[in-house]
Amino acid sequence: MNNSKKKKRKYFGTDGIRGRANTYPMTGETALKVGMAAGEYFTRGKHKHNVVIGKDTRLSGYLIEPSLTAGFISMGMNVFLVGPMPTPAISMLTRSMRCDVGVMISASHNSYEDNGIKLFDPNGEKLSDKSELKIEYLMDKNHKTNLVDSSKLGRAKRIEDAAGRYLEFVKSTFPNEISLKNLKIVIDCANGAAYQVAPRVLWELGAEVISIGCNPDGTNINDKCGSTHPELMSKMVKKHKADIGIALDGDADRCVLCDEKGNFIHGDQIIGLITKRYIDQGLLKGESIVGTKMTNKGLENYLNKLNLKLIRADVGDRYVVEEMRANGCNVGGEQSGHIILGEYGSTGDGLVASLQVIASMVEKNIKVSKLLNLFSLMPQSVESISYNHNYYKYKKNDQFITEKIKLAESQLGEESKIIIRASGTESKLRIMGESRNKTLLNKTLKNLKTEIKNYINA
């Protein structure tokens, strides 16, 4: 899908609105505007409209949640508050509770100082760029004439059984005929949104569970734990001689796994394994799998051997979902650990994806280290360049950068590629390179980083 002609959004990035909490744009005022604008946008018909709001464990959730709530109530919507819950749970609850809109307050893998707002439509799907642009328009216009009469204000209510609903949903994705009995599993919840439900799911399925990152205090989310710091998970797997390790990010929509030896598993290997399992179980739909521009060439080669095509979407799980829907696919994902399985949801779910791997492990009765070694990965390397959030020179199709990338690719040889993109969640440019010659790749990317950094900061 070509996104080069898309109108630039003011507030929304690749995964909602995100920024440093209590600093523009991630302020209580912005959250209030989002609630009012989304409330107006999703008010369709004369019935009483409902919204479900979840959050992770960040201190700033106490700022953003009431502001959003006030915005929705002012537009006549009832608000269901479910507290700390994974992002995929909010997607699921939006559908199952027949809400008109769902909201997740989280900055995912970022540190606690940041926060974000993700919106879901009535089907539990992340919004299209078009919908986000319309909401941005409503955020910036005068809302005074659109407020409901005081007699039609909405109400807010805490929902106590939300975690149980999601827990049963996750368990339903695991085969009934097998259990996790005799398995020892390390789960690192990053002191984030899944700190209550994730260990409980694994325990109820029969596993011996070693839980870490399950003591949030508002400021320790993703702090030296979780998917951004999986070293702790690896250490605990080796210490406890566990069968597998699972590290979630702050909102639990992605996972990082390690085998029984503590070795990390590449995200594209996980996608390859789930694809093969789906083929074996007769579950695969379509003749394609959706990845991104960053997906490793090794996975593409593996899929080709299975007579499947790899479709490359823009980075961001909602773009993966768009391509899955357009091509009738039910498996897609990113190497970062966002895995989308169409029959279970329309967003990444770290727990559901992990259970697919564990199911395959139990069914085949082999160690994870043997299971997740399906193909050889093409060496990849990533360099990042920080920039001033308010101004930076890079833009798509920049002639100077385009020429530098072409020159670097020619130096790397056949089957090599270099991709540069602006992060949708941080003030950084990402330069990803792929080549069979890892030493030359690393040297080439470091030189390219220096040239581009000097250029955009000139």
N, C-alpha and C positions, 0 to 999 in steps of 0.2 A: 504494500500500500504506500503510495507516494504522499508524504506529508509536507513536501517542500513548499506548497502553496497555501498552507494553513495560516489563518489569521493569528497573530501572536496574542496569547492570553496575558492578561495583566496580573491576575492573582494565582491562577492554577498552573501547576507544572505537570510532570509526567505522572505524578501520583497525588493529586489533590493540591491543597494549599499548604505550604510548609515554610517555616522560618523560626528564628529565635523567639521564644515566648516572651510576650509583653513588649515586643519590639515590632514595628510595622514590617510586614503586614499581619503578623501573628499576634494580634491584640484582641482584647475583649470587644472592642468596637467592630473590628472586622468580623469576629464570630457572630456578633449581633446582626450585622448586615447579611452574612451568609444565611443565618436562620430566617431572616425576613425574606430574602430573595428566593431561597430554595422553597420556602413556604408558599410564596406567590406562584413560583414556577410549577410546583407539583400540586397546587390546588386545582383540581379538575372535577367539576360536578358540585352538587349541593350536599353530598354526604359529609359527615364529620371526618376530617382527615387526620391521619396518625403518622408519627415519626418515631423511630427507635434510635436511641443514641447510646453508643458504647465508647469506651476509652481504654487506653493503656494505663500505666501506673505513674505517669509523670506528675510532678507537683503542680505544673501549670494546667493540668486537667481540671483542677478546681476553679480556674479562671475561665477556661474556654467553655466548659459544659454549661454553667448557668447562663452565660451570654447567648449561646446557641439556643438554649431552652427558651429564654425570654423572646428571642426573635421568632421562633416558631409559634409560641403561644400568642404573640401579638398579631399573627396572621390567622389565628383561629384553629391552629393544629393542637391535637393532644400529643404529649411527649411521653414516651416510655423510656425510662432510664434503666440501663442494665449494668452499669459499672464496668469494671475491668473485664474485657472480653476480647478474644482475637478478632482481627479484621474479618476473616471468613465467617465467623459466627454472626457478625452484624449483617453480612450479605445474606446468610441463611435465614436469620430472624426477620429480616425485611420481607422476605417471601412468605415465610410460614405464618407470620402474624398479620399478613395482608396490610402492611404499612405502605404509605404512599412515598416514603423516602426513608433511607437509612443513613446514619452518620457515624463515622469512626473518628475519634480524636486520637491521633497518634502521629509521631514522626518516625515510625518504623525502627530502622537500625541506628538512627541518630542518637546523640547523647541527650541527657535529660533537659538540657537548656533549650532544646528545640521542641516544637510541637507542630501538629498539622491537622487538617480537616479533610476527610475523604467522604464523598457522597455516593450513595447508591440509589438507583431508580427502583420502582416497585417490583421489578424482577430480580432485584439483588445484584444488578450489574453496575459497574462503574460507568460514569457518565461519558458520553462522547464529547469531543472537542466542541461540537456545535452547541450542545446543552450547556457546557461550562461557559461558553461565550455569552449565552443568553442570561445565565445567572449573574455573570459579571456585569452585564448591562443593567440588570435590576439592582445590583448592589450599589451602583454608582448614581442611580436616579433617585429622585425624592420620593420616599415611601409614605409620606404623611397622608396622602389621599387614599392609600390602599390598606391602611390598618383597619381591622374589623371593629365593629361596635363593641363596647365593653361587655355587652350581654352575650357576645359570641366568642369571647376569649377561650383559648384552649386550657387544658389542665396538664399537670405533670404528675407522673406516677412511677414509683420504683417497681420493677418487675423482679420478683424473687426467684422464679424458676427458669430464668434464661440460661444459666449455666448448664442446668440439667437437660434442657432441650438440645443444646449444642453437643453435649457429651454423648447423648444417645444417637444423635446424627452421625458423629464421627465413628462410633462403634459400629453403626450400620454399614459403613464402607468396608469393614473387615469381614472376610469370609466366615460364615457361621460354623462351618465344619472344622475349623482349626482354632487353636488358642495360643496364647503366649506362655503357657505353662513351661517351666524349666528354662525360660529365657531371662537373662539379666540385662536390663537396659538402663543406660545413663541418659537422663533427660535434663538439658540445661534450658531453662525458660527465660533467661536473660533478665530476670527480675521484672518481667514485662507482663503483657496481657494474659498469657496462658499459664501463669504461675499456679493457678488453682486447678484448671481443667485438664491440662496435659498429663501430669503425673497420675491423676485419677483415672483417665481413660486407659492408660497402659496397665495400671493395677487391676482395673475391673476386667480387662481382657486376659488377665492371668499372669502377668510378668512380675518378676522381682524388680522393683524400681529404685534406682538411686537418683534422687532429685537434687539439682543444684540450681542456683539462680532463681530461687523461689521465695525470697525474702525482700520484697520491694519496700523502699522507704521514701519513694518520691524522687530521689536523686541518683539512684544506683542502676537504673535501667541501662542495659548494654554496657555496663561498666566492668571491663575486664571479664566479660562473660557473654554467653549467647553466640549467635552466628557470626558476629563481628570479631569475637575473640574465642574461637573454638578450641584453643589450646587447653583450656581448663577441662572441657569435655573429654578431650583426648587423654589427658593426664588421669582423669577419674576412671575412664574405661580400662586403662592399663592397671591402675591401682586395684580396682575391684574385679578385674578379669571378666569384664562384661562382654556380651555378645555383639553389642552395637551401641553407638552413641548418637544422640540426636541433640542438636543445638538449634533453637528457634531464635528469631529476631524479636524485637520489642513488641510487635503486633502479631507475631506468629503466622504470618502469611508466607514465610519461606523457611527452609531448613538447610542446615549443613550436617552431613553425616560423617561418621568415622567407623572403620571396621574394628574387629576385635583386637587388632594390633595397635590401634590408635591412629592409623593412617587416614587422612581426610579423603573423602570420596568426591570426585568432580561432579558438578551438577549435571553435566551433559551425560555422564555415565548413568545417573539416576533416570534421566529421561529415556535413555536407550533401554534400560532394564524394564521400566514400566511399559514401554512400547512392546517389547518382546513378550512380556507377560500378557498384555492385552491380546496380542496375536494368538498366543497359545490358548487363551481362555475364550477366544472368539468374540472379544469385546471391542476390538478396534473398529472405528468408523472412518470411512474415507480412505484414501490412498496416500495421505500426507500427514506429516507431523509439523507443528508450527514451532519454530524457534525464533531467534532474533538475529540481527546483524552480527552479534557477538558470539553466536553459537559456533562451537568448534568444528572444524572441517572433518575431524575424525568421526563425529556423530553423523554428519551428512554421508560420509562414505559407508558407515555401518547401515544406515537406513536404506541406502541405495542397494545394498546386498540383500535387504529384505523386500526389495521391490517397492520401496516407499520413497516419496519425495519430501525434502525438507523445504518448507516455506519460511522465509526470513521476514519477520515483522520488525518494526521499529522497537527500540528498547522500551520496556514498560508492559506490565502484564495485561493492561487493558487493550493494548495494540495486538498482543498475542491473541486475546479473546476475540477481537474483531476479525482477525484472519481465520481463526478456528471456525467461527460462525459462517464466514463467507465461503469456506471450503469444506464444510461438513465434517470437520475433524473433532475428535474428542480427547486428544492428548496434545498438550503444548506446554512450553515453559522456557525459563531462562536459566543459564548456567549458574546464576546466583542462588538458585534454590526455589525460585517461584515456579511451582509446578501446578498446572491447571488441568483438571480432569473433568470433562464436560458434563458427565452425568451427576457429578457431586457438587458442582458450583461453577461460578464464573470469575473466581479470583483465586490466587494462589492460596494453598492451605498446607502449612508445614507438617501438621499432624497427619492429615489424610495421605499426603505423599509418602511420609515415613512409613505409615502402615502398609502401603503397597509394597515397599521394599521388604519389610519384615514378613509380609505374607509370602512373597516369593522365596525368601530365605527358609521359611518353615516348610513350604510345599516341596522345595527341592532338597531340604535337609543338608544344606551346605553353608559354610562360613561366608560372611559378608565379603571378606577379602577375595574369595574365589568367585562370588556371585557378581560383584561389580567391577569386573575387569573384562568387559565385552569387546573393547576395541582400543587401538592406540590413539592417543590424543596428539593432535598437532601442537607443538610448542606455542604458547601464547604469552604475551607480556603486556602489562598495562602501566602507563605512566599518567600522573595527574598534575594539572596545573591550576593552582588557586588564582582567582581573580576577584577584583572589586565587584561586589554584587550590583552596584549602581551603574558601572560602566566597564565594558571590555570590548576589544576591537573585533574579536572573532564573530563571524556569521557564516551560515552555510554557503558553500560555493565561493568562499573567499579565494581570490586568485592566487595570492601569495602562498597560502596554506595548501591549496589544491596542488600547486606545482611542487611544493616541498614533499607532499605525500607521494605523488607520482614518482619523483626521483628516488625516494626511499624505497618504494615498492620495487622499482627496477633493480635496485641494489640487492634486494632480498631474493629475487628470482621467482620462478614459477610457483604457483599455488600459494603465494604469499599475499597478504592483504594488510592494509592499515586503515583503521576507522577512527575518526575524531568526532566527538559529540560533546555538547554541553550537558552536564548532569542536570536532571530535573529536580533533584532534591538537595543539592549542595552547590555552592559557588565555585565550581571546578569544571575544567575541561578534561575529558578522558581520552587518552590516546591508546588504542588497543592495536597490537600487532600480532600477526600469526605467520609463522614461517618454519620450515623444517630445520633451519640452522639457528638454534637457540642462542648461541653466542653472538652471532652476527645480528640477530634480532634485538637482543638487549642493547648492544652498542648503537644500533641504528635508531632505536626509540629514544635513547638518552640524548643523542645528538639532535633528533627532531624536537624533543621536548625543549631543549635549550633554545633552538632557533625560534620556535613558536612563542615561547615565554618572552623572549626579548622583543618579538614583534608586537604581541598584544599589549605589552607594558611600555612600548616606546612612546 
